[in-house]
């Protein structure tokens, strides 16, 4: 399997998954994190052929409304621990400054869970759109959608 291009750019992640007051810039977003989010969350649901078609420019409305925002949020969820902690020559440190306190582990876990739920909701809307008109999306194979084989809701595998 060849390395797949990313569906979205760091600029898209910064603008769709972070608020301006978060002060997260495209330079803060590693394209590898986007790749990991894409491979971990998007490809198992939509399939490689569908993702490749979207990378090629097909299904722009589907991308803009649901898939790109979902991927941006999944990327944010993967970034949250790295945003809370910094690694440097002196080791790993927790970030805070004179105006802000670092989030607690519970607060970080809650934010991550909420972010993942938002992303999954958007991706479910994309799948519903695709499955409501399967002839319009020939690259999509519902049998390959991991949600048809396994589902995790609230930490319970069904």
N, C-alpha and C positions, 0 to 999 in steps of 0.2 A: 504494500500500500504506500503510495507516495504521500509526502507531506501535503496536507490540504491548506489552502490559503484561508485567512480569517475572513469571516463574513462581515465583520465591522472593524473599524479603526480605533485606536486609542482616543481620537477626537470624539468619536461617536459615544464611546463609553463615558468619557468625561462629561459630555453634554446630556446624556440620557440617564445615567445612573447616579450622578452626583449633583447636588444643588450648588449654586454659585458660592454660597457661604462655606461649603466644604473645602474650598481652596484646593481641589484636586485637578491637576492639569493633565493634558495628554502625556507630558513627559513623565508623570508619575505612574503611568499605566504601561506595564510590560506587555508587549504583543504575545509573549509566551503564555501569560495568564489568560489572555483572550483565547488562544489556541487550546489551552487546557479546558477552559469552560465550554468551548465549542465541542470538543471531543467527549467531554464528560456528560454534558447535559443536552446538547442539541442533536448531535449525530445519532445517538442511540434511539431517539424518538422519531426524527424525520428521515434518517437514513443517509448514507453517503451520497447516493445519486441525487437526492433532493437538495442536499446542502451544496453539492457541486453545481447544480442548476442555478441556485440562488447566487452563488459566487460568480457565475457567468452572467448574471444580470437578469435572470428570469424571476418572475413573481415579485416584482418590486413592491406592490401593495402589501402583500403578505409580509415581506421583509420589514417595510417601514412601520406597519401597524403593530405587529406582534413579535416577529422573530428577532429583529435587531434590539428592541427594548428588552426582551427577555434575555438575550445574550449579554447585553450591557449589565443587567442586574445580576446575572449569574457571575459575571466577571467581578463585579463589586463584591459579591459574597465571598469569592475566593481571595480578594484583596484585603478584606477587613482585618484579619490578624496581622498582616504586614503593615497596615496603616497604624495599628495600635502599638506595634513594636518596631523598633529600629535595630538593625544589625550593623555593627561597625567594628573597627579595630579593637575597641574596648569590650566587645561582646554585644549582648542583646539588652536593650533598655526600653522602658515603657515611656511613651511620649506624654508630656504635659508641659504647660508653661505657666506663667504667672496669672494668666486669665482663664485658663481651662484646666480641669482635672482630667486625667486619663479615665476612660470608661472601665468599669469593673468587668470581671469575666462574665458575670450574668448579663450585664447590659450588652456586651459584645455578642454573646450567644443569642440574646433576644433579637438584636438588630440583624444578625445573620439569618436567623430563622424567618423573620419577617421579609427580608430581601429575597430569600429563596422562594417563599410562598408567592410573592408578587411575580417573580420571574416564571414560576411554574404555572400560575394562572394565565399569564400572557401566552405561554407556549401551548397550554391546553386550548386556548381560543384559536391559535393557529391551526392546531390539529383538527379542531371541530370544523373550521372553515374548509380545510383540505378534504376531510372525510365527507363533508356535505356535498361536494362536487368533485368526486375522485377522477372523473374524466378530464378535468382541467389541470390535474397534477399527476401526469403519468409516471413521474420518477418516484413518487411516494408509494411505498409498499406497506400497507397497514400490518401485515404479518411480521414485519421487521421492527415495528414500534415496540420498544421495551415495555411501555406502559400496558401493552396487551398481554405481556408475559409475566410482569411483575409490577407491583405498585407499592409505594411506601407513602402512607399517610399518617402523620403524627408519630413517626418513628416505628410504625407497625408495618411489617412486610406482609402484603396480601397476595 
